[in-house]
């Protein structure tokens, strides 16, 4: 078999070498392109992460500003309005004690004193709802326990509390907290005025993302009018916060269940 001429062999070698160099060049360019794309992707991800952090920081700043404003309002209400209302009440009591008044004027001043007491109570409730440190379930339960005990202390109605929730700092948003409190306040007022109950039991339940408050009394039950006794108001308030209000059937008394997502 005849061998290829030397010139042709050299040509083949040169051609193969050029092809190999070309393939290596293509692979090199692909690697550089991929590396560049990876760097661009990482840079884009970093920019997006930076943007998200800036948005988060903006939200945190707004939240902090809102919290500071709430704290300022609560202090102003306590220091300015509270002092003013207390002064009016003291002046009314001083007038009743020091001066002889006709019955009509005396009644009006007594009503003024009573009104200032009610305003003071309402203001304290608003101050409590504004304070940032009360935005958790534990603080809410403590406040409801104190409020209920104080409210029923002079009524002869015995109140007991049940809860398995301990040291829970789960956030309870301001609107949720206030509407829950107003519902409980309405329920307690109904029990005092209409139920003829001698005992009330309040149960606090926390299950995963659901917070429930169960109020039971041993009274005569709810009247036939389903829209009376503030029931519609309680229903509306719970709907406002995306929660639910139920009247549970029971053999005696009334059983109310308030629940909301947290």
N, C-alpha and C positions, 0 to 999 in steps of 0.2 A: 504494500500500500504506500502510495506516494505521500510524503509529508507536505504540509502546507508551507508555502514559501515563508521565509522569515518576516518579510514585510507585512504579510497578512496576519501572522501571529501577533505581531506588535500592534497592528490595528485593532484586533479583537481585544487584546489586553487593555489598550487605551480606552476602547469603547465601554468595556465592562467596568473599568475604573471610574469613568465619567458617570455611568449609570448609578454605580454605588454611591458616588459622591452626591449625585442628585437626590437619591433616596434619603441619604443621611441629611442633606439640606432640608428636604421636605419634612422629615421627622423633627428636625431641630426647629423649623418654623412652626410646626403644629404645637410642639411643646411650649415654645415662647408664647404663641397665641393663647393656648389654654391657661398658661400661667398669668398672662395679662388679664384674661377674662375672670380668672379666680380673684385676682387682685381688685379688679373693678367691682366684682360682686361683693367682696368683703368691704370695700370702700362704701358701696351703696348701702349695705347692711349696717355699717357703722354710722352712716349719715342718718338712716332711718331710726336707728337706736338712739342717736343723739337727739333727733327730732321728737321721738316719743318721750325721752327723758325731759326735754324742754316743756313739752305739753303737760307731762305729769307734774313737773315742778310748778308750772303755772296754776294747775288745778290745786296743788298743795298750798300755794301762796294764797289763792282765792279762799280755800277752806280755812286757812289760818286767819285771814282777814275777817271772814265771817264769824269765826269763833271769838276773835278779839272783840268784834262788834257786839256779839251776844253777851260777852262778859261785861262790856262797858255799859250796855243797857241795863243788865241786871243790877250792877252796882249803882247806877244812877237812880233806878227805881227804888232800891233799898235805901239809899242815902237821902235822896231828895223827896220823892213822893212819899216814901214810908214815914219820914220825919214830919212832913206836912200833914198827912192824915192823922198821925198820932197826936199832933198838936191840936187839931180840930177836936178830936175825941176828948183830950184832956180839958180843953176849954169848955166843952159841953158839960162834962162831969163837974167841973169847978162851978159853973153857973147853977147847976141843979143843987149842989151842996151848999152854996153860999147865999143864994137869993131865994126869996119867996116869990113863986111864980103862979100865975093863974093856971088852972088845969089844962087848958088848950095849949098854952105855950110850953108847959112842962111835957106834954105828950109829944109835941113837935121836936123838942130837944132830945127826948128819949129815942124818937125815931131816927134823928140825925146821928146819935151815938151808935145806934144799932146798924145804921147804914155804913158808917165809917168802919165798924168792926167787920162787916161783910166785905167791904172794899179791901181792907187790910188782908183778910184771908185770901181773897182772889189774887191780890198782888203777890202774896207769898207763893201762891201756886204758880204764877207766871214766872217769878224769879227762879223758882226751882226748875221749871221747864227750860229756862234759858241757860242755866249753868252747865258748862261743858262736862264737868266731872260727874254729872248725873246721867250721861248718855250711855248707860249700860244696864243690863238686866238686874244685876245685883242691887244697884242704887235704886232702881225703880221699885223692886220688891220691898226694900227697906222703907221707902217713902210711903208706899201704899199701906204697909203694915202700921206705920206710925199714924198716918192719916185716919185709917179705919178705926184704930183703937181710940184715938182722940174723939172722932166723930160719934162713936157709939158709947163712949164712956158714961154719958149722963142719960142714956135712954133705957138702961136696964136690959139691953140686948147683949148677950154674950157672944163674943167673936173668937173664932179659932183660925189658925193659919196652918197650911200644910205645903211643904215644898221639899224637893230633893235636890234643888239647885243650890250649889255652894261655890262661892268665890268665882262666879262667872262674869267675865268682863265683856261678853258679847255685846256689840254695839246695838243700841236701840235708838233709832233716829228720832230727832226732836218731834217731828210731826206725829210719828207713831206713838211715842211716849205720851204726848199731850192728849191725843184722842183716846188712847186707852184709859188714861187717868179720868178724863171727863165721863167716859162710859161707866167706869167703876163708881165714880161720884154719883152719877145719876141712879145707878142700881142701888147704892146704899141709901140714897134719899128716898127711893121708892119703898125699900124695906122698912125704913123708919116711919114713913107716913101711912103706908097702905097695907103692909103684910101682916101686922099683928104678930110678928115672929118674936121668939125669945132667944133664938140661936141663929148664928150665921157662920158658915164655914167658907173660907176662901182658899182655893188650891192653885198653886202656880206650877205649871208643867212646861218643860223644855224638851222637845223631841226633834233631834236633827236641826232642821231649819224652821221649826214651828214653835212659837211661844203661845201658850194657852193660859187663860185665867178662868177658873170655874167658881162661880158664886152660888152657894146653896143656902136656903133658909127653911125654917120649919113653920112658916106662916100659912095663911089661908090660900095662897096661890095668886096668880094673876087674874085680874078682872076679865070679863068677857070681851071688852073693847081692846082689840089687838093693837090699835094705834095709840092707846092711852099710855099713861105712866112713862112717857118719854121713850117708849120702845122704838118708835120710828127714828128718833134722834140717834139712839144707840146704833141702829141698823145703818143709818146714813154715815155715821162717823167711822164705823168699821169698814164700810165700802170705800170711803175716802182713802184709807191707808192700804187698800187691797186685802183686807181681812174679812172675817166672817163673824156673825152674831147668831146664836141659836138659843131657842128656848127648849130645853130638854124635858120630856115627859117624866114626871115623878109622882109617887103616890101621895106625897104631902109636901106642901110648900112650893117653892119656885127654884128652878135650876137653870142658871144662865151660863153660857159658854162663849167666851170671847177668844178668838184665835187670829194670829197674824204671822206672816212670813218674816223671818229675820235674816 
